[in-house]
Amino acid sequence: DFKNDFAYILVIGTTDISLIPGITIAGATPELTHFTPAADAEYIILGKCKSINTIPVSPSGIPTPALVTRAALSFINPLKLVVNAGSRVLPKIPFIDLQGEPGRDIRKYALSLEKVNSIIENGMKLGEELSNAFKVLVIGESIPAGTTTAMATLAALGYDAIDKVSSASPDNPKELKRRVVLEALKSLPTDLNQKLAKVSDPVLLGVASISLGFKGKVLLAGGTQMVAAAAIIKELNKNKIHDIVIGTTKWIIEDKSADMLGLSKQVGVRVLVSMLNFSISKFDGIKAYEMGYVKEGVGAGGSAIMAFIRGITNEQLVEKIDELYQKLLSSNA
Amino acid sequence: DFKNDFAYILVIGTTDISLIPGITIAGATPELTHFTPAADAEYIILGKCKSINTIPVSPSGIPTPALVTRAALSFINPLKLVVNAGSRVLPKIPFIDLQGEPGRDIRKYALSLEKVNSIIENGMKLGEELSNAFKVLVIGESIPAGTTTAMATLAALGYDAIDKVSSASPDNPKELKRRVVLEALKSLPTDLNQKLAKVSDPVLLGVASISLGFKGKVLLAGGTQMVAAAAIIKELNKNKIHDIVIGTTKWIIEDKSADMLGLSKQVGVRVLVSMLNFSISKFDGIKAYEMGYVKEGVGAGGSAIMAFIRGITNEQLVEKIDELYQKLLSSNA
C-alpha cells in the first residue's frame, strides 16, 4: 500500500504546556518553543525558516527532525501540505487552516468545545477531500511538549500511559510530566469531546480527524503522540484503526524511558520502524540522534520509511541530511 | 492535456467595490455580497452553506454558478481545494490561507504592497507544491464585483478594457463601472506591484500566482476576470501564458455588452467555450442563465468543459444541476 502515490501532511499547533521550563527541548528556550511548529513547517516547504532566523534547535544546538523529513522526501517529491490545527505563531507559507486554536494549559482547560468540534469537522472534511486524489497519507506533527499532552490524552481515554511516553531529550523529564498530567486529569469530564477539550492539544485532534475522514491508508509518522492520535481515532470510529499504521524511528522504540510498543499494543495499532543509523554522519549535531536526542518529530520516521521502501539506503539518506545541514550551517555563517 | 488528473482550486476573496449599490448582483444585497465567496466555497466542498442559510442568489433569486460547478465536478470527483486570498468572511471549511487581505475600494487603494507580495509569494509556492501531484489545475474564482476590478487591472496594464468586461447581470451597469474604474486609474503608480496594489483584488493575484508557480497546464475557469489574471501572469512571466487556457461559458462569449474574445486576443491567451444549454432545465432559476443572468463564476464554465471532455453530455449535466437545485429548494422549504 505505502508504495502508492501519497501526500505528506504536517499538522502543526502549540500547547502552553511547552512554556513550562524543562518539559521540552523542542526549542532553544521555552518561549521559542511556540515558534518551532511554524519554523518546522517553513523548513519543510521552503528549505529555510522565516519565523526565526535558524532552523529550530534544542538548547544544546541539535537540529530539528524537519531536516530528516525534508531529506527523505526530497527523494520522492510528494505533495506536501501544512495544516494549522492551532499554532500561536503562523508560518509564512501557504497552509490549510482547520480554524482551531492554540492549546492552553491542560491543568486548566486546553481547548473550547466549539474549537474541538471545528478542528474535528474541518479535519475530517479535509481527509475526505484528499481521498479524491490519494490512496495514502503520511501525517507528521510538530508541537513542542506534545508528548505530555499525549500522555494526558491516553490516560484520560483509560490507557495505562503514565510515564510511558517518550521525550526529545535523552533524560526524559518524567517527574515533571507526571506531575503536570496527574493535575490535568483531576476533575476530568466524562464526555469524550469534553475530555479531549480539557487535556489534549489541537495537533492530536487534527491528525486524528484527517485520518478519520481519509478513505485510504494512513501512515501516522511519529512516536508516542501518534499512539494518542490512534486512540482518539479508535474512540470516534473503531474500524478505522485497521487503515492506520504508525511509522517511527528506532530511537523511539529503543527509548527505555518510554514504552512505545506497549502503548501501541494497548491501543491495538500496528507500528513500522525505520532503522536509521546517523553514526555515519559528518556532523555531531546529527550523530547526537544516536544518543537519544530528539528521536522523532515532523514525520521523520515515517518519511524515512517511505524513502527506504522506494530503495533509498540509509547511507544515501544520511548523505542528503548532511548536505542540507551543511547548507544551513554555511547560510548561518 | 486536460484529460489528465487535475485538482480544482477555488480562489476566494472580497473587494469593497461590491458594496457600491448596483455594481454587482452576486449577492441578494450589497452587504451580502461579502458572504458570497465563503458561501460559494462551502457549497462546493460541503454541498450546503454555513455562512448564510441558503446558497448565494441574485436579488431576483437566481442561484450561484457554484451549483453548476458542483454538478460538473460530481461526475469526476477531483481533489477540490479552497484558497483564501483575502475574504472579509471566512468559510467554515478547511481552506488554504495565502495570508492576503480583503480588497479595499480601488478608488483609494485596494491592497498594501506587503500583502500583494505575500499573496504572490504564497500563491506561487502553493502552485509549485501542487506540481508534485498534478499535471493540470482548474482554477475558479469567487469575488463579487470582480469584473470591475478586472477592468481596472487590465486598463492599468495598458489594455483597451474600458466597457469590455462582462457582468452577472443581463443589463451590465457599464456606466457605473466606468466611473469607478476611471476614478481608480487616476494617479496610477508606474511600478507593477504598486499598480496591482492600487486597483486589483486579492483573487486576481491569487489566481495569477498559483498559475505562475504551477509547472503543468492551467485552465483558468472563468470569464473576463480570468483575462485580467492572464494579463498579470504575462507581466510576471511572459512565457507562462503558453501553459494557460481560459475555459468559460457560451454566455460570456455571447455577451454583447462585453468583449471577451477581443480582450483575450489583446492579452494573447487562448479560450475554450462550453456550449451549455440550460433551456432544458425544469427550473426557471436555471433557465434564467439563458437570458444572460449570472453567465459564469466559481469555475462553472471550466468545470463543465472538464466534464464534457470526459463524455458527460449537456443533458446529463443539466439533470444533475436540477437534482442539486431541487435538494436545495426542499431543504429550504
HADDOCK unambig.tbl for C-alpha pairs under 7 A between the chains (distance, minus, plus):
assign (segid A and resid 77 and name CA) (segid B and resid 132 and name CA) 6.13 0.50 0.50
assign (segid A and resid 78 and name CA) (segid B and resid 132 and name CA) 5.63 0.50 0.50
assign (segid A and resid 78 and name CA) (segid B and resid 133 and name CA) 6.57 0.50 0.50
assign (segid A and resid 79 and name CA) (segid B and resid 129 and name CA) 5.88 0.50 0.50
assign (segid A and resid 79 and name CA) (segid B and resid 130 and name CA) 6.07 0.50 0.50
assign (segid A and resid 79 and name CA) (segid B and resid 132 and name CA) 5.13 0.50 0.50
assign (segid A and resid 79 and name CA) (segid B and resid 133 and name CA) 5.54 0.50 0.50
assign (segid A and resid 80 and name CA) (segid B and resid 129 and name CA) 6.62 0.50 0.50
assign (segid A and resid 93 and name CA) (segid B and resid 122 and name CA) 5.58 0.50 0.50
assign (segid A and resid 94 and name CA) (segid B and resid 96 and name CA) 6.30 0.50 0.50
assign (segid A and resid 94 and name CA) (segid B and resid 97 and name CA) 5.60 0.50 0.50
assign (segid A and resid 94 and name CA) (segid B and resid 98 and name CA) 5.09 0.50 0.50
assign (segid A and resid 94 and name CA) (segid B and resid 122 and name CA) 5.23 0.50 0.50
assign (segid A and resid 94 and name CA) (segid B and resid 126 and name CA) 6.24 0.50 0.50
assign (segid A and resid 95 and name CA) (segid B and resid 96 and name CA) 5.28 0.50 0.50
assign (segid A and resid 95 and name CA) (segid B and resid 97 and name CA) 5.59 0.50 0.50
assign (segid A and resid 96 and name CA) (segid B and resid 94 and name CA) 6.31 0.50 0.50
assign (segid A and resid 96 and name CA) (segid B and resid 95 and name CA) 5.30 0.50 0.50
assign (segid A and resid 96 and name CA) (segid B and resid 96 and name CA) 4.15 0.50 0.50
assign (segid A and resid 96 and name CA) (segid B and resid 97 and name CA) 6.14 0.50 0.50
assign (segid A and resid 97 and name CA) (segid B and resid 94 and name CA) 5.61 0.50 0.50
assign (segid A and resid 97 and name CA) (segid B and resid 95 and name CA) 5.60 0.50 0.50
assign (segid A and resid 97 and name CA) (segid B and resid 96 and name CA) 6.15 0.50 0.50
assign (segid A and resid 97 and name CA) (segid B and resid 97 and name CA) 6.66 0.50 0.50
assign (segid A and resid 98 and name CA) (segid B and resid 94 and name CA) 5.09 0.50 0.50
assign (segid A and resid 122 and name CA) (segid B and resid 93 and name CA) 5.58 0.50 0.50
assign (segid A and resid 122 and name CA) (segid B and resid 94 and name CA) 5.22 0.50 0.50
assign (segid A and resid 126 and name CA) (segid B and resid 94 and name CA) 6.24 0.50 0.50
assign (segid A and resid 129 and name CA) (segid B and resid 79 and name CA) 5.87 0.50 0.50
assign (segid A and resid 129 and name CA) (segid B and resid 80 and name CA) 6.61 0.50 0.50
assign (segid A and resid 130 and name CA) (segid B and resid 79 and name CA) 6.06 0.50 0.50
assign (segid A and resid 132 and name CA) (segid B and resid 77 and name CA) 6.11 0.50 0.50
assign (segid A and resid 132 and name CA) (segid B and resid 78 and name CA) 5.61 0.50 0.50
assign (segid A and resid 132 and name CA) (segid B and resid 79 and name CA) 5.12 0.50 0.50
assign (segid A and resid 133 and name CA) (segid B and resid 78 and name CA) 6.57 0.50 0.50
assign (segid A and resid 133 and name CA) (segid B and resid 79 and name CA) 5.54 0.50 0.50
